[in-house]
Amino acid sequence: MTYVPWFLPDDLPPLVQFQPASEDARLACRLLDSMQRDPRLRHERICIEVQNRVVILDGVVTCADVRTEAHARAWSVPGVHDVNNRLRPLER
């Protein structure tokens, strides 16, 4: 199981400077990098977990559009077999 919290400031250097040990870790790092580059997603509180090439997205996001974008972004990572989107839009 690979778990990546998504609470990152803007000015961090690239997070992964080495090759992760497992395929799940590599998928999580690719998705994290992709989300960090997207201005719509980089400030959201999204937790990424990968188990057996299944991405699990969890957290509360600002709106339903962000939830949809995060889901699509997870599916765009090569090697992902499924996405379990547990993101909840913020209630206003």
N, C-alpha and C positions, 0 to 999 in steps of 0.2 A: 504494500500500500504506500502511496506517495501522497503527501498532503502539503500544499503550498498556500500559506496565508497571503492575502492580497491587500496589504496595508503598506503601500510603498510611497515614499516621497518622490518628487519630480527629479531630483538631481542625483539619484543613485547611479553608480557605474553599472555596466551589465552584471546581472546577478550570477550568471553561470560562467565561470572561467575554466571549467574542467569538464570532462565527459562524465555524465551521470552513470551510475553503475547498472541500473536496470532500464528496460524498455519503458516501464511505467514512469520512471523518473524523467527519462528523456522526453516523453510525451508531455508531462506536466511542465517541464522547463520550456518546451517549444510553445505551448499554449500561453504560459506566463509571459514570455517574451512578446508574443503576438498581441496580447491584451495590453501590455505595458506601452506598446507603440501606438495604440489606438486612443486618440484623445477622448473619445466617448466612454471608454472603459477604464482608463488608467486611474481615475479617482474613485472608482466604485469599490465597495468592500465585498469582494468575491473570493471565496475559498475554492481552490482547485484540488481535487483528489483524483487519483487515477488508480484503478484496481483492474488488473487483467485487461488493459487497454480500453477500459470503460471510464470516461471522464464523468466526475460528479461535481457539479457546480452548486455551491451553497452560499447563502447570505441574503442580505436585503439590498436591493438596488433602487435607484431613484425613480425608475419608471419601467413600464412594460417593454418599451422599445429597447432599452438597455438589456433587459432579460433576453429578448429575441436576438440581439446582436451578439451577446456572449454565447448563446447557444449555437448560432451559425459559425462563430469564430472557432468554437471547440470542434465542430464537425469538419472544419477546413484543415485541421492538423492531420497530415498523412499518418496512417497507422491507427487512428482512433476507430474502434469498432462500434461504440455506442456512446450516447451522452444522456446522463440523468440530470435534468435541469431542475434543481430545487430552489432556484433564485425566486425571491418574493419581492414584488414591487412595493415600495414604501407607501404606506397608507397615509392619506392626507385628509 
